[in-house]
Structure formats: C-alpha cells, structure tokens
Amino acid sequence: MYGEGGRPERVVSSTKVKPLTWVHLAAVHDRGAGSAGEIRMYVDGRLEGVKLLKEPIRPSSGPFYVGRSTFGEPVDFWPGAITNVALWDRALSGAEARSVAARI
C-alpha cells in the first residue's frame, strides 16, 4: 500500500513462518484509527504488527493482486501456495480476524 505522498507502508510480522506449514494471514486497513488510519497484521488470528499511518492510503487505480507486486512489471512472486482469499469492504476487528482464522 502506498500513502498519498507515494511512500510505501508495510507491517512486518514477528513470527517466523515454518516451511511447509499453512499459516493464516490477515491484513486490516482501518481508516478510522488515528489521524490517517492504521494497518494491522494477524498471523493465525494473533495480532503480530501495527503500523500507524502518517498519511492516508491512496486509492488504487489498478487491479488487485495476490501473491505478487507490480511496479510496471509483475515482481516479488510468492514462492508458495495461496488459498481461501477473502476481501471485506470494511476493517475487521481483532475478534473477527481470530474467528476467520479459526475456521480455516
């Protein structure tokens, strides 16, 4: 995600993923937190990272990709499998993120 000034915004988990082990990841962009919002990352339903934003995330003008980035050309391909992708039109609470992870 990029802020309106073009600066990339990232949240990094403190959990090291074990090879050949499924992990449930959830990223939440909450526009209502703080002055510009925040990004929260959940790993298997546990809150692993929070990034308070200094500027709002700019709206996307292109397609939504899972498992890669695009900077003119596709880059940074995810080297594993991805399944059960879901998107919501609102920020999930911590309890909702835990509930979704428990169903997988």
C-alpha positions, 0 to 999 in steps of 0.5 A: 500500500502506498500513502498519498505522498507515494511512500510505501507502508508495510507491517512486518510480522514477528513470527517466523513462518515454518516451511511447509506449514499453512499459516493464516494471514490477515491484513486490516486497513482501518481508516478510522484509527488515528489521524490517517488510519492504521494497518494491522497484521494477524498471523493465525488470528494473533495480532503480530504488527501495527503500523500507524499511518502518517498519511492516508492510503491512496486509492488504487487505480489498478487491479488487485493482486495476490501473491505478487507486486507490480511496479510496471512489471509483475515482481516479488512472486510468492514462492508458495501456495495461496488459498481461501482469499477473502476481501471485506469492504470494511476493517475487521476487528481483532475478534473477527480476524481470530474467528476467520482464522479459526475456521480455516 
